Amino acid sequence: MKIVILSRNPKLYSTSRLVEAGKNRNHEIIVVDHTKCDIIIEKKKPAIRYKHELLTGVDAVIPRIGASVTFYGTAVVRQFEMMKVFTAVESQALMRSRDKLRSLQVLSRAGLGLPKTVFTNYSKNVDDVIDSVGGTPLVIKLLEGTQGLGVVLAENKNAATSVLEAFNGLKARVIAQEFIKEAKGADIRVFVVDGTVVGAMKRQGKEGEFRSNLHRGGSAEIIKLTIDEENAALKAARVMGLGVAGVDLLQSARGPLILEVNSSPGLEGIESATGIDIAGKIIHYIERHVDVD
């Protein structure tokens, strides 16, 4: 099978592990920088050119699209779909997952638990925003933030007011979100592949840091999910339409609360914490869905 991994850097851990896992299964693996692809649109003859050559004979695509190039990366994935190539993450689901506000609306409609969240169009009445999520402390997030960047914990009303007014003044779109105290600076990353939980880890923020992202110095350990946590993660991936997903959730007094559903979750943290060959699980997922004569 010929599998294309859409990634801007073949040396990244996640990319190199997918290459390794694919080659171990005797597949031809090609890493393609999606930002350097040309999309050729022609009646009934969609094509993609990369490094002066057309990409042909591709059986499957694994998108590893960074948030900063979502628009063009998704266009490349969509072009592969038009070429009847199987993709591990569909273009529509990728776009949906990158829109944090839309994601929360989709998850809410599905009846999943979420921290109370408020979004406004640069409202000057920040007191209502603060009160709507239950007061302070509260979390303020940039809608375009990733890996814990653009996330602020406002511990009192003065701080919350200052941060919200500053972001509004900069015309930066943010959401205000309830702070879940009982989570104690930890969250759970659940890795879902093809409707099955293949790994889960608990991430703990370093001392004095409420963000648990490993990129921010947090630590991770393997965790056994409760039935409610597993069901919530599976449902979140399903309603988002993602065949491969990293579901982040908080443990709260009212059950698991979904924070975010990631369409290009990193493999390093989850593989290191669990010892599970997650890259291999993704290759197996493709094998199950692609018929090669």
Secondary structure as GFF3:
##gff-version 3
##sequence-region A 1 293
A	DSSP	beta_strand	2	6	.	.	.	ID=ss1
A	DSSP	alpha_helix	13	24	.	.	.	ID=ss2
A	DSSP	beta_strand	28	32	.	.	.	ID=ss3
A	DSSP	three_ten_helix	34	36	.	.	.	ID=ss4
A	DSSP	beta_strand	37	40	.	.	.	ID=ss5
A	DSSP	beta_strand	47	50	.	.	.	ID=ss6
A	DSSP	beta_strand	53	54	.	.	.	ID=ss7
A	DSSP	beta_strand	60	63	.	.	.	ID=ss8
A	DSSP	three_ten_helix	67	69	.	.	.	ID=ss9
A	DSSP	alpha_helix	70	82	.	.	.	ID=ss10
A	DSSP	beta_strand	86	87	.	.	.	ID=ss11
A	DSSP	alpha_helix	91	98	.	.	.	ID=ss12
A	DSSP	alpha_helix	100	109	.	.	.	ID=ss13
A	DSSP	beta_strand	117	119	.	.	.	ID=ss14
A	DSSP	alpha_helix	126	132	.	.	.	ID=ss15
A	DSSP	beta_strand	138	142	.	.	.	ID=ss16
A	DSSP	beta_strand	151	154	.	.	.	ID=ss17
A	DSSP	alpha_helix	157	169	.	.	.	ID=ss18
A	DSSP	beta_strand	174	178	.	.	.	ID=ss19
A	DSSP	three_ten_helix	181	183	.	.	.	ID=ss20
A	DSSP	beta_strand	186	193	.	.	.	ID=ss21
A	DSSP	beta_strand	196	204	.	.	.	ID=ss22
A	DSSP	three_ten_helix	214	216	.	.	.	ID=ss23
A	DSSP	beta_strand	219	222	.	.	.	ID=ss24
A	DSSP	alpha_helix	227	239	.	.	.	ID=ss25
A	DSSP	beta_strand	244	252	.	.	.	ID=ss26
A	DSSP	beta_strand	255	262	.	.	.	ID=ss27
A	DSSP	alpha_helix	268	274	.	.	.	ID=ss28
A	DSSP	alpha_helix	278	289	.	.	.	ID=ss29
###
